[in-house]
Amino acid sequence: MFRHRGALQKDGAPGDFFGWGFSASLFDNSGSTLISVLSVVWLDQTKGLFTLRASSTAGWPACKARIDCRLTTPTGDVVLGPPTYLRIAQSPVT
C-alpha cells in the first residue's frame, strides 16, 4: 500500500479548494511511463488537505518517480501542479 498526505496552497498560503476536482498519477522520472493512477481522498477541502493512495505497489519498479497532479476548478479550468519527486526502492521485507 502507498499513502501520501499533503496540503495544497494558493499563492504560497493554505487555500480553500471546496468544489475542486483532483486527480494524480505516478510516472517514471521522465513522465513518459505511467506506473499507477493514484486515488485522491480529500481530508479537508476547505484547507486543501488530501491523501493520495494506491492499494498495491507490487508491480512498481525501483526507480526515481514523480507524482503529477491535476486540479479542476469549479468553473472547469484545469490547473497542473509541479511534479513531486520520490524514489521507489525495493524492500527486503516481504
C-alpha positions in Angstrom: 0.0 0.0 0.0 1.1 3.5 -0.8 -0.2 6.6 1.1 1.0 10.2 0.9 -0.6 13.1 2.8 -0.3 16.6 1.6 -1.6 20.2 1.5 -2.3 22.4 -1.5 -1.6 26.1 -1.4 -2.8 29.1 -3.4 -0.1 31.7 -3.9 2.0 30.2 -1.2 -0.7 30.1 1.5 -3.3 27.5 2.5 -6.3 27.8 0.3 -9.9 26.7 0.0 -10.4 24.0 -2.6 -14.1 23.3 -1.9 -15.7 22.1 -5.2 -12.4 21.4 -7.0 -11.7 18.1 -8.7 -8.3 16.5 -8.1 -6.6 13.6 -9.8 -3.0 12.3 -9.5 -0.8 9.8 -11.3 2.6 8.3 -10.6 5.1 8.3 -13.6 8.7 7.4 -14.1 11.2 10.2 -13.7 10.8 11.3 -17.3 7.0 11.5 -17.1 6.6 9.2 -20.1 5.7 5.9 -18.4 2.6 5.6 -16.2 3.3 3.5 -13.1 0.0 3.9 -11.3 -3.1 6.1 -11.1 -3.5 7.2 -7.5 -6.7 7.7 -5.7 -7.3 11.1 -4.1 -9.1 11.4 -0.8 -9.9 14.9 0.4 -9.3 15.2 4.2 -10.5 18.8 4.3 -11.2 20.6 1.0 -11.5 24.0 2.7 -7.9 23.7 3.9 -6.5 21.9 0.9 -5.7 18.7 2.9 -5.6 15.4 1.0 -4.2 11.9 0.9 -3.0 10.0 -2.3 -3.3 6.3 -2.2 -2.6 3.1 -4.1 -3.8 -0.2 -2.8 -0.8 -2.2 -4.1 2.7 -1.3 -5.0 3.6 -4.9 -6.1 4.2 -4.0 -9.8 6.1 -0.7 -9.2 9.7 -0.7 -10.5 12.5 0.5 -8.3 13.3 4.0 -9.8 13.1 7.7 -9.3 9.5 8.6 -9.9 7.2 11.6 -10.0 3.6 12.4 -9.0 1.7 14.6 -11.3 -1.4 16.3 -10.0 -4.3 17.8 -12.0 -6.9 20.1 -10.4 -10.1 21.2 -12.0 -11.7 24.4 -10.7 -15.5 24.6 -10.1 -15.7 26.6 -13.4 -13.9 23.8 -15.3 -10.4 25.4 -15.6 -7.5 23.0 -15.3 -4.5 23.7 -13.1 -1.5 21.4 -13.3 0.8 21.3 -10.3 4.5 20.9 -10.4 5.7 17.3 -10.1 6.6 15.9 -6.8 9.6 13.5 -7.0 10.2 10.4 -4.9 12.3 7.3 -5.0 10.7 3.9 -5.2 13.0 1.3 -3.6 12.8 -2.4 -3.3 12.3 -3.6 0.2 13.9 -6.7 1.7 10.8 -7.1 3.9 8.2 -9.4 2.4 
